[in-house]
């Protein structure tokens, strides 16, 4: 299918505003650019309430925002499924605020109480700091599920782009642990393998919203010197054994440089007998789900993610 015309107009607009020669972006430039892009998210997400808080992690207090959807019950304190979500931004950019509309929409669509995390960013905090924070957030959600209004047996872990990298790595880390109960994983436009030049990275490495210059800069900012990119905590697709992982919801995009690795992860999970619901969105680009003010497919994708999560997390019949 050809590139969607609205996506093409967006890419043309982004290209017109870009300098003729692309230097490696600084972290500050990366953060400003993502914040500007995320202004194209829609805000008609449905009724949710929010509550900000902090929890104690090994490295100190971490900020989170808890989104609660409107519930069709008189018991506003009813325990709902939980969704621990990690924002995208190459592990260098992004925060709770940039992704506020996306996370609110996902909470409303999924019927989950969604915990969005401000994990530590590179280059100020290099690998594995963001992953340590992500693991701590899931551990917090499980340990304090009752206070958060979450059913600790129905917690999904997810994220978009580099946030999906964290989500996949957390799920792999949780295998064999007793304090990280994860019922499902949700990966949207995931970044899953820096160890090899996937064809889609070659095909769409320039002019498709996220480009090679940016992702190489992000990786250089994130990795300490001497760290190998094929470490599964950095490239989850490099994990040798994917058996025993929680059921997965994976959404990729046809014109995304990261398409092939996301598709490959879905295929490998299925081969490992993990339940997988995988959709590759025709004509779409990286981060399309967060650009609903321009791309109507974004709202449909988030609604579908919500439906898939509801299906996976249905409470067992009594």
N, C-alpha and C positions, 0 to 999 in steps of 0.2 A: 504494500500500500504506500502511496506517496506521502511525503511529509504534509501534515495538516496545514492548510493555508494560514490559519491564525497563528500556529506555531512558527511558520515561516515569516510572518510579519513581525513577530516578536524578535526572532533571531536577526532580521534585517535591522530593526530598531537598535538592538544591542550592538550590532556590528558598526552601525553608523556612529554610535557614541563612543566606541573604543578607539584608542590611539592606533596609528598606522603600524607602529612597531610595539609588539607586546613584550615588555620586560617582565621578569618575575615579579608578581605582586607582593608587596609587603603584607604582613598580617593585618595591619590597619586598613590598607586598601581592600583586602579580601573581606574584612568584616563590614566595611561600608558598602561594598558592592552587594553582598548578600542581603544586608538590611534593606537596601533600595529595591532589590528584586522581590523580596518577600512582601513588599507593599502591594503586590498584585494578587495576594491571597484574598479570598472572599471572606466576608464576616457574617454571612447569613447562615450560621452553622446550626442553629437550633438552640433550644434553651439549655444553658449550662450555668452553673455557679462555680466560682473559683475561690480557693483559699491558699495563700502563700505560707510557707513555713521553712524550717531548717531541720536537718537531722545531723547527728554526730557520726561522721565517717572517720576512718583511721587517720586521714590527713587533716581533719578539722570539719567545721560545719559546712554543709552543702545546702544550697537553696533549691527548693522545689515548688511547683505549683500543682495543686490538686484540682482537677476539673470533675465536677459531678453533674451528670445529665439529669434532666427532669425525669422523675420516676412515676410510673402509673400505679401508684400505691399511696395510701395514707401514711404509711410508715416511712418518713423521710430519712430515718436512720437505718433503713434496710441495707444489708450487706450486698453489694453488687460485685460483679467481676472486676478485677483490677487490670490496669494496662500501664506498665512502666515504659515510658517513651523517651528515646534519645534523639535529639534534633540533628539534622545534617549541617554541613558547613566545612567538611574536610578536616574536622577535629581542630580547626584553627579559627573558624568563624561560627556565628550563630549563638543563640541563647533562648531562654524561655520566651522572651518578647518577640523575637523574629518569627518564631513558629507558633505564636499564640493562637492564630486563627485556625491553623492546621490541627493543632492538638484539641482545640475546642470542638472542631467539626468531627474529629475521630471519637471523642468522648460521647458526643450526641449520637453519632451513627452506630456506635458499638454498644451503647448502654453500659459502658464501663466507667468506673471512677479512674481517671487517667492521671498518673503522676509524671509530670514533665520535669526533667532534671537539668540544672545548670552545672554540668560537669566541667572540670578544669580543661582549658584549651592550650594547645601548643602555639607558639614555641616556648611560652613561659613555663608550660608544664608538658614535658615530652612523654612519649610512651614509657611505661604503661599507665600513666596517671589517669587518663580518661577512662580506661578500662577498669581500673581500681574503683573509680567513682561509680561507674555503671554497676559493677558487682555489688558495691555497698548499697546502692539505691534499691536493687532487687531484694537484697537481704533485709533492708529496712521495711520495704513493703510487706514482706512475708511476716517479719517479726512483729510489726505494728498494724497488721491487717485490721484487727477489730477497731482500733482507734481511728483508722482511715476509712472505715465503712466498707472494707474490701473482704471478699471471700478468699481466704488464703489458698484455697484449693483451685481457684479459677483466676490465675494471674497470667496474662500474656505479656511478653517482652518484645518490644519492637522499636523501629526507628526508620528514618529515611536517609538515603545516601550514606555518608560516613556514620551517621547514627545507627544505621542498619548493620554496619561493620561491628559496632559495639554490641548490638543486640545478638547477632550471630555468635560472637565470641563469648558473650555471657552464657548463652545456652550451651555452648561446648564446655565451658568451664563448669557448669552446673552438673554435668554428668558425674555421678558418683558422690555428689554432696547430699547432705540431708537438710540443709537450711536454705536451699534455693529451690523452691517449688515453682516450676514453670509449666503451665498448662499448654501454652502455644507460643509460637514466635511469628512476628509479622515484619517482613522486610520489604520496604518500598524503594525502588530504584537503588538497590544495594550496591555498595562497593565491596567486593569480596576477594579480589586477587590482584596484588601488585607484582606477582612473581613472574609474569609472562605477558607478552604483548598480544592480548586478545584481538581478533580481527575487528570487532566493533570499536575498540579503542583506536585502531588505525583508521578506520573508515570515518569516524565521527570525532576525531581528536582536535579538529579545528572548526569553529563556526557553529557548534551545537550546544551552546550555553555554557557547558563546562568544557574547558579545553586542556590540552596536554600541559601547557605552561602552568596552569593553575593547579592541576592535581599533582604534578611533579613538585611544585613549590610547597603544597600542603604536606606531601609525604616527607620532603626534606626538613620541613619545620617540625614534624611530629616525631621522626625517628632519631634517637641518639646515634652518634657516629658508631659504626660497626654493627648496627642491628640489621639482621637479614629480613628482607621483605617477605620471604616465604614462611615466616613464623605464623602459625595459624591464628595467633592473637591479633595479627595485623592483616593477614590474608586468610580468612576462615575457610575458603575453598581448599586451602592446602592441608587441612586436617585429614589425616589418613583414614579415619574411621568415623562416619557420620551416623552410625547406628545408635538407636536409643535416644535420639534428639526429639524434642517435642514437635507435635504437628506444626506445619509451616504454612503461612500465607505469604506468597511472594508475588510482587507486582513489578514488572520490568517495562521498559518503553522501547519501541522499535528503533528510534533514532538516538538512543542513549549510548555514549561510549562504553558504559558499564553493562550494557545489555547482555553480552555473551556470558560474562561471569555469573550474572544473576540467573540466566537460563540454565547454565551448567550446574549451579548449586541446586536448583530445583530438581534437575534430572538425577543428580547424585543422591539427594535425599530420598527420592522415590526408589532408586536402586537399593538403598539401605533400608527399605521398608518403612520409611517415615511417611506419614500422611502429608500430602502436599496439595495445596490449591494454588496454582500458578496461572497468572494472566500476563501476557505480553501485550501492551496497549499499542494498537496500530497507529502509525502516524504521529506518535508522541515523542517528546524529548525528555531529557533528564529534568527532574524536579517539576514535571508538569502538574502533579497532584497538588502543588502548592501555588498554582498560578490561576486560580479559578476566576479571577476578574477578567482574564483574557481567554482562557481555555475552558469551555463548558465541560470538557471531559474530566476536569479535575474533580468537580463535585460528584460526578457519577462514579469515579474511581474510589473516592473516600467513602461514599455510601456503600459501594460493593465491599470494601474492606470491612466496614462495620457489620454488614450482613454476614460475612464469612466468620468474623470473630464471634458474633452471636451464635452462629451455628455450632462452632467448635466448643463454646463455653456453656452450652445449655446445661442447666443443673440436671443431675441424674434423677430419674423418676422415683418417687417414693413408693 
